[in-house]
Amino acid sequence: MIKNMRRGLMAAALAFAVLAPASPAQADEVTLVDGITALPVAEEIRDGYKRELYPHWKDDDKNGCTARNDVLIAEAIEAPTVGAGCSLTGGVWHSYYDDALVQGPAGIDIDHMVPLAEVHDSK
């Protein structure tokens, strides 16, 4: 359940950053509310969505661990044991949502900043 509880705020901040002027000399300042209100809204189109079209949890850094396991290792408050093929056992993580400690990687979800189906729908 290690999820970045700030993901919603970060998404809003990123959206705002795109709408915010690079410098005050270029345009008037935009408030966060105005920036969010200015975002386009459209119907979602789920046609053709297949999760496998969006490869994820890859080993982009070629260290033998998927991105999911890289995150688990990095965010552990007690490191897991890393076995063959980067299999993880043990370890403890802090859940930001309910202030609980989670034992073992099986009880933890690592989420995308934007759900894959939303990426598809937003094309």
N, C-alpha and C positions, 0 to 999 in steps of 0.2 A: 504494500500500500504506500510505498514511497512515491508520492506524486508531488510534483512541484506545486504547492498550494498557491503559488503566486502566478500560475500559468495564465489565469484569466486576466489578472492585472497586467502581466507582461504582454499578452496579446493586445489588450487595449492600448498599452503604452507604445507597442510597435505600430499599431494602426495609427495612433496619434503622431508618432514620429514621422511616418510617411506623409502625413498631411501638414505637419508643422513646417514653417519656413526654415530654410537653412540659416538665415540670420535675420534679425529684426529689420534690417534695412530693406530686405526683399519683400516683405509683406507684413500685414498686421498679425499679431499673435493670435493663435487659435486656442480656445479652451479645450480641455479634454472632452467635455460634454459635446461641444460643437463639432469636434473632430470625429467622435463616434457617431453623432447624428448625421454627419456628412457621408458616412460609408454607404455604398450602394447596397440595396436590399433586393434580392431576386428570388424567384421560385427555385427550390432545389430540384435537380434533375438526377435521379439515382440510376437512370437507364444505363446499362453497360458496366455498372460498378462491379468489380471483382477485386477482392482484397489482394490476390496474388499479382495484380497489375502494379502494385506498389511494394517493391521489395523493401524489406526493413529488417532490422536486427542483423545487419550485415557486419562483417569484420573489416570495415574500411581502413583501419589503421594497421591491419595485417599482424596483430599481436596474438592471434589465436583465439581471441574472445569476441563474441558478438557485441554489438553496441549495448544491448540489454545487460550483459554481464559486466561490461566496462562500467556502466552506471552503478550497478550493484556493488562492485568492488570499490568504486570511488566514494559512494555514499554510506558505506558500512561504518557503524560506530565500533563494532568488533568485527574484524576482517574474517571473511569466510575462507575456508580451505579451497584452494584452486587445484583441481585434479586434471587428469588427462582430458584433452579436448576442451579445456576451460570449464569443466563441470564444477559447480559450486556446491559446497556443503557447509553447514554451520553458518556462523555469522549472525550479527544482530543489526537491525536497522531501526531508526526512529521514524514513526509515522507522524508527520506534521499535522494530519487531519484530526487525529484523536489522541495525540500525545502518548501513544502506546509504543512499546518496544515489540518488534516483530522478530521472531527467531526463525532463521532459515529462509532461503530465497524463494521457496515455493509460495509463501504467503504474501508476496510483494508483486504489485503491478508497476511496470514502468510505462508511462503513457507518452504518447506523442503530444506535442504542443497543440497540434490540430489533428483531430481524428481523421483517419484516411478517407472515410466516406465523405466527410466535409470537404476535403481537398478535391475529391472527384466532383462533388456537387457544385463547387465554386468555379469550375473551369469556365 
